[in-house]
Amino acid sequence: MPSGMGGLVRYFDEYKSKIKFKPGHIIILCAVVIVMMLFLYAYGNRILGIG
């Protein structure tokens, strides 16, 4: 007889991560990375002595 779950596996019941981030922390991290990239695109050549 076929299984009642239809072959679906519920992974979130099997594994729980020890590292948890709040959504606000991820948004702040993304904003910091974007600001750093913009800064390096604008001033990176002068800071690193390239070109």
Biopython code that builds the backbone (N, CA, C, O; Angstrom):
import numpy as np
from Bio.PDB.StructureBuilder import StructureBuilder

atoms = [
    (1, "MET", "N", (0.834, -1.184, 0.000)),
    (1, "MET", "CA", (0.000, 0.000, 0.000)),
    (1, "MET", "C", (0.883, 1.253, 0.000)),
    (1, "MET", "O", (1.925, 1.273, 0.655)),
    (2, "PRO", "N", (0.477, 2.293, -0.725)),
    (2, "PRO", "CA", (1.260, 3.532, -0.738)),
    (2, "PRO", "C", (1.195, 4.265, 0.602)),
    (2, "PRO", "O", (0.261, 4.101, 1.387)),
    (3, "SER", "N", (2.209, 5.065, 0.825)),
    (3, "SER", "CA", (2.289, 5.850, 2.052)),
    (3, "SER", "C", (1.229, 6.952, 2.049)),
    (3, "SER", "O", (0.826, 7.429, 0.988)),
    (4, "GLY", "N", (0.789, 7.346, 3.216)),
    (4, "GLY", "CA", (-0.209, 8.406, 3.328)),
    (4, "GLY", "C", (0.353, 9.788, 3.063)),
    (4, "GLY", "O", (-0.410, 10.720, 2.809)),
    (5, "MET", "N", (1.685, 9.950, 3.116)),
    (5, "MET", "CA", (2.319, 11.252, 2.881)),
    (5, "MET", "C", (2.545, 11.519, 1.404)),
    (5, "MET", "O", (2.911, 12.640, 1.051)),
    (6, "GLY", "N", (2.352, 10.567, 0.540)),
    (6, "GLY", "CA", (2.550, 10.778, -0.888)),
    (6, "GLY", "C", (4.010, 10.953, -1.247)),
    (6, "GLY", "O", (4.306, 11.571, -2.269)),
    (7, "GLY", "N", (4.927, 10.443, -0.462)),
    (7, "GLY", "CA", (6.350, 10.544, -0.759)),
    (7, "GLY", "C", (6.988, 11.844, -0.311)),
    (7, "GLY", "O", (8.173, 12.059, -0.565)),
    (8, "LEU", "N", (6.245, 12.709, 0.342)),
    (8, "LEU", "CA", (6.800, 13.982, 0.789)),
    (8, "LEU", "C", (7.564, 13.788, 2.095)),
    (8, "LEU", "O", (7.145, 13.033, 2.973)),
    (9, "VAL", "N", (8.683, 14.480, 2.201)),
    (9, "VAL", "CA", (9.500, 14.404, 3.405)),
    (9, "VAL", "C", (9.484, 15.770, 4.071)),
    (9, "VAL", "O", (9.670, 16.786, 3.402)),
    (10, "ARG", "N", (9.272, 15.806, 5.336)),
    (10, "ARG", "CA", (9.247, 17.066, 6.076)),
    (10, "ARG", "C", (10.607, 17.253, 6.755)),
    (10, "ARG", "O", (10.832, 16.760, 7.860)),
    (11, "TYR", "N", (11.506, 17.967, 6.082)),
    (11, "TYR", "CA", (12.872, 18.121, 6.574)),
    (11, "TYR", "C", (12.946, 18.978, 7.828)),
    (11, "TYR", "O", (13.819, 18.758, 8.668)),
    (12, "PHE", "N", (12.057, 19.944, 7.973)),
    (12, "PHE", "CA", (12.156, 20.846, 9.119)),
    (12, "PHE", "C", (11.883, 20.117, 10.429)),
    (12, "PHE", "O", (12.247, 20.615, 11.494)),
    (13, "ASP", "N", (11.255, 18.959, 10.373)),
    (13, "ASP", "CA", (11.054, 18.176, 11.588)),
    (13, "ASP", "C", (12.306, 17.397, 11.974)),
    (13, "ASP", "O", (12.476, 17.019, 13.133)),
    (14, "GLU", "N", (13.179, 17.159, 11.002)),
    (14, "GLU", "CA", (14.334, 16.308, 11.239)),
    (14, "GLU", "C", (15.581, 17.076, 11.657)),
    (14, "GLU", "O", (16.439, 16.520, 12.343)),
    (15, "TYR", "N", (15.703, 18.333, 11.263)),
    (15, "TYR", "CA", (16.945, 19.065, 11.492)),
    (15, "TYR", "C", (16.635, 20.439, 12.054)),
    (15, "TYR", "O", (15.773, 21.151, 11.539)),
    (16, "LYS", "N", (17.330, 20.804, 13.096)),
    (16, "LYS", "CA", (17.217, 22.149, 13.648)),
    (16, "LYS", "C", (18.613, 22.746, 13.750)),
    (16, "LYS", "O", (19.510, 22.153, 14.349)),
    (17, "SER", "N", (18.785, 23.907, 13.169)),
    (17, "SER", "CA", (20.075, 24.572, 13.167)),
    (17, "SER", "C", (20.365, 25.186, 14.532)),
    (17, "SER", "O", (19.454, 25.638, 15.226)),
    (18, "LYS", "N", (21.634, 25.199, 14.910)),
    (18, "LYS", "CA", (22.040, 25.836, 16.158)),
    (18, "LYS", "C", (22.247, 27.336, 15.973)),
    (18, "LYS", "O", (22.261, 28.094, 16.943)),
    (19, "ILE", "N", (22.408, 27.756, 14.719)),
    (19, "ILE", "CA", (22.622, 29.173, 14.411)),
    (19, "ILE", "C", (21.316, 29.741, 13.875)),
    (19, "ILE", "O", (20.771, 29.245, 12.889)),
    (20, "LYS", "N", (20.821, 30.780, 14.528)),
    (20, "LYS", "CA", (19.580, 31.410, 14.087)),
    (20, "LYS", "C", (19.812, 32.907, 13.955)),
    (20, "LYS", "O", (20.432, 33.532, 14.814)),
    (21, "PHE", "N", (19.302, 33.472, 12.862)),
    (21, "PHE", "CA", (19.406, 34.901, 12.611)),
    (21, "PHE", "C", (18.002, 35.493, 12.554)),
    (21, "PHE", "O", (17.071, 34.877, 12.036)),
    (22, "LYS", "N", (17.873, 36.685, 13.088)),
    (22, "LYS", "CA", (16.614, 37.401, 12.955)),
    (22, "LYS", "C", (16.586, 38.059, 11.582)),
    (22, "LYS", "O", (17.641, 38.405, 11.052)),
    (23, "PRO", "N", (15.410, 38.239, 10.993)),
    (23, "PRO", "CA", (15.319, 38.877, 9.672)),
    (23, "PRO", "C", (15.937, 40.270, 9.641)),
    (23, "PRO", "O", (16.517, 40.664, 8.629)),
    (24, "GLY", "N", (15.823, 41.011, 10.721)),
    (24, "GLY", "CA", (16.408, 42.355, 10.774)),
    (24, "GLY", "C", (17.923, 42.329, 10.665)),
    (24, "GLY", "O", (18.518, 43.216, 10.053)),
    (25, "HIS", "N", (18.554, 41.312, 11.257)),
    (25, "HIS", "CA", (20.009, 41.196, 11.172)),
    (25, "HIS", "C", (20.451, 40.929, 9.736)),
    (25, "HIS", "O", (21.473, 41.455, 9.296)),
    (26, "ILE", "N", (19.694, 40.118, 9.008)),
    (26, "ILE", "CA", (20.039, 39.823, 7.614)),
    (26, "ILE", "C", (19.913, 41.079, 6.755)),
    (26, "ILE", "O", (20.752, 41.329, 5.891)),
    (27, "ILE", "N", (18.878, 41.861, 6.990)),
    (27, "ILE", "CA", (18.698, 43.105, 6.226)),
    (27, "ILE", "C", (19.840, 44.072, 6.510)),
    (27, "ILE", "O", (20.362, 44.694, 5.585)),
    (28, "ILE", "N", (20.235, 44.209, 7.768)),
    (28, "ILE", "CA", (21.350, 45.097, 8.120)),
    (28, "ILE", "C", (22.642, 44.602, 7.498)),
    (28, "ILE", "O", (23.423, 45.407, 6.990)),
    (29, "LEU", "N", (22.890, 43.297, 7.524)),
    (29, "LEU", "CA", (24.092, 42.741, 6.920)),
    (29, "LEU", "C", (24.130, 43.020, 5.419)),
    (29, "LEU", "O", (25.177, 43.390, 4.886)),
    (30, "CYS", "N", (23.009, 42.847, 4.739)),
    (30, "CYS", "CA", (22.952, 43.141, 3.305)),
    (30, "CYS", "C", (23.231, 44.618, 3.026)),
    (30, "CYS", "O", (23.947, 44.952, 2.082)),
    (31, "ALA", "N", (22.667, 45.493, 3.846)),
    (31, "ALA", "CA", (22.899, 46.928, 3.662)),
    (31, "ALA", "C", (24.366, 47.275, 3.871)),
    (31, "ALA", "O", (24.916, 48.092, 3.133)),
    (32, "VAL", "N", (25.009, 46.669, 4.865)),
    (32, "VAL", "CA", (26.428, 46.926, 5.114)),
    (32, "VAL", "C", (27.272, 46.452, 3.938)),
    (32, "VAL", "O", (28.205, 47.143, 3.529)),
    (33, "VAL", "N", (26.956, 45.284, 3.392)),
    (33, "VAL", "CA", (27.711, 44.771, 2.248)),
    (33, "VAL", "C", (27.525, 45.678, 1.037)),
    (33, "VAL", "O", (28.486, 45.940, 0.314)),
    (34, "ILE", "N", (26.317, 46.158, 0.805)),
    (34, "ILE", "CA", (26.068, 47.057, -0.329)),
    (34, "ILE", "C", (26.852, 48.354, -0.169)),
    (34, "ILE", "O", (27.447, 48.835, -1.134)),
    (35, "VAL", "N", (26.864, 48.929, 1.033)),
    (35, "VAL", "CA", (27.606, 50.170, 1.273)),
    (35, "VAL", "C", (29.098, 49.945, 1.073)),
    (35, "VAL", "O", (29.780, 50.783, 0.484)),
    (36, "MET", "N", (29.609, 48.813, 1.562)),
    (36, "MET", "CA", (31.036, 48.513, 1.373)),
    (36, "MET", "C", (31.375, 48.365, -0.105)),
    (36, "MET", "O", (32.416, 48.850, -0.549)),
    (37, "MET", "N", (30.514, 47.704, -0.873)),
    (37, "MET", "CA", (30.778, 47.541, -2.303)),
    (37, "MET", "C", (30.764, 48.889, -3.021)),
    (37, "MET", "O", (31.623, 49.157, -3.861)),
    (38, "LEU", "N", (29.793, 49.731, -2.693)),
    (38, "LEU", "CA", (29.750, 51.055, -3.323)),
    (38, "LEU", "C", (30.992, 51.864, -2.980)),
    (38, "LEU", "O", (31.551, 52.542, -3.842)),
    (39, "PHE", "N", (31.427, 51.797, -1.729)),
    (39, "PHE", "CA", (32.633, 52.509, -1.316)),
    (39, "PHE", "C", (33.851, 52.000, -2.069)),
    (39, "PHE", "O", (34.667, 52.794, -2.537)),
    (40, "LEU", "N", (33.983, 50.675, -2.190)),
    (40, "LEU", "CA", (35.151, 50.118, -2.886)),
    (40, "LEU", "C", (35.125, 50.419, -4.378)),
    (40, "LEU", "O", (36.171, 50.655, -4.982)),
    (41, "TYR", "N", (33.914, 50.412, -4.988)),
    (41, "TYR", "CA", (33.838, 50.783, -6.401)),
    (41, "TYR", "C", (34.259, 52.228, -6.617)),
    (41, "TYR", "O", (34.884, 52.549, -7.627)),
    (42, "ALA", "N", (33.918, 53.105, -5.669)),
    (42, "ALA", "CA", (34.222, 54.522, -5.819)),
    (42, "ALA", "C", (35.670, 54.846, -5.461)),
    (42, "ALA", "O", (36.317, 55.626, -6.160)),
    (43, "TYR", "N", (36.190, 54.252, -4.371)),
    (43, "TYR", "CA", (37.497, 54.657, -3.857)),
    (43, "TYR", "C", (38.509, 53.518, -3.764)),
    (43, "TYR", "O", (39.626, 53.735, -3.294)),
    (44, "GLY", "N", (38.156, 52.333, -4.190)),
    (44, "GLY", "CA", (39.032, 51.167, -4.031)),
    (44, "GLY", "C", (40.347, 51.283, -4.767)),
    (44, "GLY", "O", (41.388, 50.874, -4.253)),
    (45, "ASN", "N", (40.310, 51.838, -5.972)),
    (45, "ASN", "CA", (41.557, 51.969, -6.746)),
    (45, "ASN", "C", (42.561, 52.860, -6.026)),
    (45, "ASN", "O", (43.752, 52.551, -5.992)),
    (46, "ARG", "N", (42.094, 53.949, -5.459)),
    (46, "ARG", "CA", (42.995, 54.856, -4.747)),
    (46, "ARG", "C", (43.506, 54.236, -3.453)),
    (46, "ARG", "O", (44.677, 54.384, -3.104)),
    (47, "ILE", "N", (42.630, 53.547, -2.753)),
    (47, "ILE", "CA", (43.031, 52.953, -1.464)),
    (47, "ILE", "C", (44.041, 51.832, -1.672)),
    (47, "ILE", "O", (45.026, 51.729, -0.940)),
    (48, "LEU", "N", (43.791, 50.998, -2.668)),
    (48, "LEU", "CA", (44.670, 49.843, -2.905)),
    (48, "LEU", "C", (45.875, 50.181, -3.782)),
    (48, "LEU", "O", (46.765, 49.348, -3.953)),
    (49, "GLY", "N", (45.915, 51.402, -4.344)),
    (49, "GLY", "CA", (47.058, 51.807, -5.160)),
    (49, "GLY", "C", (47.057, 51.181, -6.540)),
    (49, "GLY", "O", (48.119, 51.012, -7.139)),
    (50, "ILE", "N", (45.901, 50.836, -7.053)),
    (50, "ILE", "CA", (45.796, 50.245, -8.386)),
    (50, "ILE", "C", (45.369, 51.346, -9.369)),
    (50, "ILE", "O", (44.421, 52.089, -9.115)),
    (51, "GLY", "N", (46.076, 51.432, -10.470)),
    (51, "GLY", "CA", (45.694, 52.353, -11.538)),
    (51, "GLY", "C", (46.042, 53.742, -11.227)),
    (51, "GLY", "O", (45.784, 54.638, -12.031)),
]
sb = StructureBuilder()
sb.init_structure("model")
sb.init_model(0)
sb.init_chain("A")
sb.init_seg("    ")
for serial, (resi, resn, name, xyz) in enumerate(atoms, 1):
    if name == "N":
        sb.init_residue(resn, " ", resi, " ")
    sb.init_atom(name, np.array(xyz, "f"), 0.0, 1.0, " ", f" {name:<3s}", serial, name[0])
structure = sb.get_structure()
